[in-house]
Amino acid sequence: MKQIPPIIDITIITNMINNLIHKDQYQLSLELNRRKTMLRLDAEEHKLVDHFYKLKPRQKEINSSKLIWKAIYDQQAILHEIAIFKKWLQLQKPASSCTLQDIQLPNIN
């Protein structure tokens, strides 16, 4: 069994614990703010859809709206993926000469 060193600097341990707690609280705070924002956006989206249906649209208008909403959703998802990819590229080694222009992406129709 190992012996614990007789001298343990309590301030170093305290600082390490405080830093760990602060980091975890920061991550928790970010997640809480993200969830609040998503909840607010979901509520706003629900109100907009509710207002749309109160206008008593015809089935053709409903189908067109659903198609537009899906296209917007898909566009936002792609923009989100591009942002993640750009961040990933920035984190790669600087020796890499790969840029977004070098990557041939397919056209999306």
Protein Blocks (a to p, Z undefined) as FASTA:
>chain_A
ZZddfbdcfklmmmmmmmmmmmmmmmmmmmmmmmmmmmmmmmmmmmmmmmmmmnopafkl
mmmmmmmmmmmmmmmmmmmmmmmmmmmmmmpcfklccdfklpccdddZZ
